[in-house]
Amino acid sequence: MNYFVTAIHTDSGKTLISAILCEALQAEYWKPIQAGTPTDSDTIRSLAPNITIHPEGYRLQMPASPHAAARAEGITIKRTDFTVPKTSGDLIIEGAGGCLVPINDSEFVIDLASWFQAKVILVANLYLGSINHTLLTYEALRSRNLTPLGIIFNGPENTDSEDIILRHTGLPCLLRIAREEYVTPDTIKHYAEALRKSIHQLAVNWY
């Protein structure tokens, strides 16, 4: 099964969550579009060293929106350019930025999830304005007939914000990640075990 990790904005923690998902599901990892360095694949490699990591579809130099980074190199990216890597099991696919970051003048990062026939996992961190951003992201997903398996909250807990987001989306909370001063492979394993328990308790249909 393919899983597509998207978020409410660029710095929500997609790479951290991708490492946890890879560890929890013993899945492989793929970043279709990398813009700038250091790469998210390198971060995954350091946090989950036993995970199989596939080469990026595009590895762009400019740390910018994919459409702008590609244009700077004279490239046009289209979702039909991509072929999902062959795997021996599940695959975690990490998006670039938030779900409505453009990859060209007419297509967005989230359009890759449909092209890959992937189940979506939504990452949200909590800050002033995050309720609005999360609900708008959810509406954008639903408008494309994409219903996330659930939400993973990253960072300091805010039960008021979390409760209203979960109530209005109807999605389960798959995991809550605290603010970690240091993230190590042991941190990833800790949250991976919590995620496995959450999946079992919620009986979420992951397949």
C-alpha positions as CSV (number, residue, x, y, z in Angstrom):
1,M,0.0,0.0,0.0
2,N,1.1,3.6,-0.7
3,Y,0.7,6.2,1.9
4,F,1.1,9.9,1.2
5,V,2.1,12.3,4.0
6,T,0.9,15.8,3.6
7,A,0.6,18.7,5.9
8,I,-1.1,22.0,6.7
9,H,2.1,23.9,5.8
10,T,5.8,23.5,5.1
11,D,7.2,23.1,8.6
12,S,4.6,20.8,10.2
13,G,6.9,17.9,10.6
14,K,6.2,15.6,7.6
15,T,9.7,14.1,7.6
16,L,9.6,13.3,11.3
17,I,6.2,11.6,10.8
18,S,7.4,9.8,7.7
19,A,10.3,8.3,9.7
20,I,7.8,7.2,12.4
21,L,5.5,5.7,9.8
22,C,8.3,3.9,8.1
23,E,9.4,2.4,11.4
24,A,5.8,1.5,12.5
25,L,4.8,-0.1,9.3
26,Q,8.3,-1.4,8.3
27,A,7.7,0.6,5.1
28,E,10.0,2.0,2.5
29,Y,10.4,5.7,1.9
30,W,10.2,8.0,-1.2
31,K,10.3,11.8,-1.7
32,P,9.1,12.5,-5.2
33,I,10.3,16.1,-5.2
34,Q,13.1,17.4,-3.1
35,A,13.9,21.2,-3.3
36,G,17.0,22.3,-1.5
37,T,19.4,20.7,0.9
38,P,19.9,19.0,3.3
39,T,17.5,16.4,1.8
40,D,14.6,14.8,3.6
41,S,15.9,11.5,2.5
42,D,19.1,12.1,4.4
43,T,17.1,13.0,7.5
44,I,15.1,9.7,7.2
45,R,18.4,7.9,6.8
46,S,19.7,9.2,10.1
47,L,16.5,8.6,12.0
48,A,15.5,5.2,10.6
49,P,18.8,3.7,9.4
50,N,17.3,0.3,8.5
51,I,14.6,1.7,6.1
52,T,14.9,1.4,2.3
53,I,15.0,4.8,0.8
54,H,14.3,5.3,-2.9
55,P,16.0,8.1,-5.0
56,E,14.0,11.3,-5.4
57,G,12.0,11.8,-8.6
58,Y,13.3,15.3,-8.8
59,R,16.2,16.7,-6.8
60,L,16.1,20.5,-7.2
61,Q,18.7,22.9,-5.9
62,M,16.6,25.9,-4.9
63,P,14.9,25.7,-1.5
64,A,11.5,27.0,-2.8
65,S,8.1,25.8,-4.1
66,P,8.6,23.0,-6.5
67,H,7.3,24.9,-9.5
68,A,9.7,27.8,-8.8
69,A,12.7,25.6,-8.1
70,A,12.0,23.6,-11.2
71,R,11.6,26.8,-13.3
72,A,15.0,28.0,-12.1
73,E,16.5,24.9,-13.6
74,G,14.5,25.1,-16.8
75,I,12.4,22.1,-15.8
76,T,8.6,21.6,-15.9
77,I,7.3,19.0,-13.5
78,K,4.1,17.1,-14.2
79,R,2.4,14.5,-12.1
80,T,2.5,12.1,-15.1
81,D,6.3,12.2,-15.0
82,F,6.3,10.0,-11.9
83,T,6.3,6.3,-11.5
84,V,6.0,4.8,-8.0
85,P,9.1,2.8,-7.1
86,K,8.7,-1.0,-6.9
87,T,8.7,-2.1,-3.3
88,S,8.6,-5.3,-1.4
89,G,5.9,-3.9,1.0
90,D,4.4,-0.6,2.0
91,L,5.7,2.8,0.8
92,I,5.6,6.1,2.6
93,I,5.6,9.0,0.2
94,E,6.4,12.4,1.6
95,G,4.9,15.5,-0.1
96,A,6.7,18.8,-0.5
97,G,5.4,21.7,1.7
98,G,1.6,21.9,2.3
99,C,-0.9,20.1,0.1
100,L,-1.6,23.1,-2.2
101,V,2.0,23.9,-3.0
102,P,2.2,24.0,-6.8
103,I,4.3,21.7,-8.8
104,N,3.5,23.6,-12.1
105,D,1.1,26.2,-13.2
106,S,-2.0,23.9,-12.9
107,E,-1.1,21.0,-10.6
108,F,-0.5,20.8,-6.8
109,V,1.5,18.5,-4.6
110,I,-1.7,16.8,-3.4
111,D,-2.5,15.8,-6.9
112,L,0.3,13.4,-6.7
113,A,-1.5,11.4,-4.0
114,S,-4.3,10.6,-6.5
115,W,-1.8,9.8,-9.2
116,F,-0.1,7.4,-6.9
117,Q,-3.4,5.9,-5.6
118,A,-2.1,6.6,-2.1
119,K,-3.9,6.8,1.2
120,V,-3.4,10.2,2.8
121,I,-2.1,11.0,6.3
122,L,-2.5,14.6,7.4
123,V,0.1,16.2,9.7
124,A,-0.9,19.3,11.7
125,N,1.1,21.4,14.2
126,L,-0.7,23.7,16.5
127,Y,-0.3,27.5,16.5
128,L,-2.4,30.6,16.2
129,G,-4.3,30.0,12.9
130,S,-3.8,26.3,12.7
131,I,-7.5,25.5,13.1
132,N,-8.3,27.5,10.0
133,H,-5.3,26.0,8.1
134,T,-6.2,22.4,9.1
135,L,-9.8,22.7,8.2
136,L,-9.0,24.4,4.9
137,T,-6.6,21.6,4.1
138,Y,-9.2,19.0,4.9
139,E,-11.7,20.8,2.6
140,A,-9.1,20.8,-0.2
141,L,-8.5,17.1,0.3
142,R,-12.2,16.3,0.3
143,S,-12.8,18.3,-2.9
144,R,-10.4,15.9,-4.6
145,N,-12.2,12.9,-3.1
146,L,-9.3,12.3,-0.7
147,T,-10.3,11.4,2.8
148,P,-7.3,11.1,5.2
149,L,-6.9,8.0,7.3
150,G,-6.4,10.4,10.2
151,I,-4.5,13.3,11.7
152,I,-1.1,13.3,13.5
153,F,-0.6,16.3,15.7
154,N,3.0,17.5,16.1
155,G,4.3,19.7,18.8
156,P,2.9,21.1,22.1
157,E,-0.6,19.8,22.9
158,N,-3.6,22.1,22.6
159,T,-6.7,20.1,23.5
160,D,-9.1,22.9,22.5
161,S,-7.7,23.2,19.0
162,E,-7.3,19.5,18.6
163,D,-10.9,18.8,19.7
164,I,-12.5,21.2,17.3
165,I,-10.4,20.0,14.4
166,L,-11.3,16.4,15.1
167,R,-15.0,17.3,15.6
168,H,-15.3,19.2,12.3
169,T,-13.3,16.8,10.2
170,G,-14.6,13.6,11.8
171,L,-11.0,12.2,11.5
172,P,-9.3,10.1,14.2
173,C,-6.2,11.3,15.9
174,L,-3.6,8.7,15.0
175,L,-0.8,10.1,17.2
176,R,0.4,13.1,19.2
177,I,4.0,14.0,19.1
178,A,5.4,16.2,21.9
179,R,8.0,18.9,21.3
180,E,11.3,16.9,21.4
181,E,14.5,18.7,22.2
182,Y,16.5,16.0,20.5
183,V,15.2,13.4,18.0
184,T,17.1,10.1,17.7
185,P,16.4,6.7,16.3
186,D,15.1,5.7,19.7
187,T,12.7,8.6,19.6
188,I,11.4,7.3,16.3
189,K,11.0,3.8,17.7
190,H,9.1,5.1,20.8
191,Y,6.5,6.9,18.6
192,A,6.4,4.0,16.1
193,E,5.3,1.7,18.9
194,A,2.7,4.3,20.1
195,L,1.4,4.5,16.5
196,R,1.1,0.8,16.1
197,K,-1.0,0.7,19.3
198,S,-3.2,3.6,18.1
199,I,-3.8,1.8,14.8
200,H,-4.8,-1.3,16.6
201,Q,-7.1,0.5,19.1
202,L,-8.8,2.7,16.4
203,A,-9.2,-0.2,14.0
204,V,-8.4,2.2,11.2
205,N,-8.6,0.5,7.8
206,W,-5.1,1.0,6.5
207,Y,-5.5,-1.3,3.5
